[in-house]
């Protein structure tokens, strides 16, 4: 059974990457919100349908790990 994040469209429209302020896109497969900025691309976790928009909690897909 697949579970999808329940983030309202209106909320997604106002959320932005805390690092570069670019819009975010939903990645349901990874339960993350991913920055659309060309130079950023951080992936922020969504836990219990709540976005965790902390740079320290973000994953850098290019590096494949959580930022420290």
C-alpha positions in Angstrom: 0.0 0.0 0.0 1.5 3.3 -1.1 1.1 6.4 1.2 1.3 9.9 -0.1 2.1 13.1 1.7 -0.9 15.2 2.5 0.4 18.7 1.8 -2.3 21.1 0.6 -1.7 22.9 -2.7 -2.1 26.3 -1.1 0.6 25.5 1.4 3.0 24.2 -1.2 2.6 27.4 -3.1 3.9 29.5 -0.3 6.6 27.2 1.0 10.2 27.9 -0.2 13.6 26.5 0.4 15.1 28.1 3.5 18.5 28.1 2.0 17.9 29.7 -1.5 14.2 30.7 -1.4 13.4 28.7 -4.5 10.0 26.9 -4.8 9.7 23.3 -3.6 8.3 20.2 -5.4 6.9 17.1 -3.9 8.7 13.8 -4.1 6.1 11.3 -2.8 8.4 8.3 -3.3 10.9 9.7 -0.8 8.4 11.6 1.4 10.4 14.8 0.8 10.0 18.3 -0.5 12.8 19.0 -3.0 14.2 22.5 -3.8 13.9 23.4 -7.4 16.8 25.8 -7.3 19.6 24.9 -9.8 22.4 25.5 -7.4 20.7 24.1 -4.3 18.5 21.0 -4.8 18.2 20.1 -1.1 15.6 17.6 -0.1 13.6 18.3 3.1 11.9 15.4 5.0 8.2 15.3 5.6 7.3 13.6 8.8 3.6 12.9 9.7 2.6 15.2 6.9 4.6 18.1 8.4 7.5 19.5 6.4 10.7 19.8 8.3 12.3 22.8 6.6 15.5 22.9 8.6 18.7 23.1 6.5 20.5 20.9 9.1 17.8 18.2 8.5 17.9 18.4 4.7 19.5 15.8 2.5 21.7 16.7 -0.4 20.8 14.3 -3.2 24.1 15.2 -5.0 26.1 14.1 -2.0 23.6 11.3 -1.0 23.6 12.1 2.7 22.1 14.3 5.4 23.9 17.7 5.8 26.0 18.0 8.9 
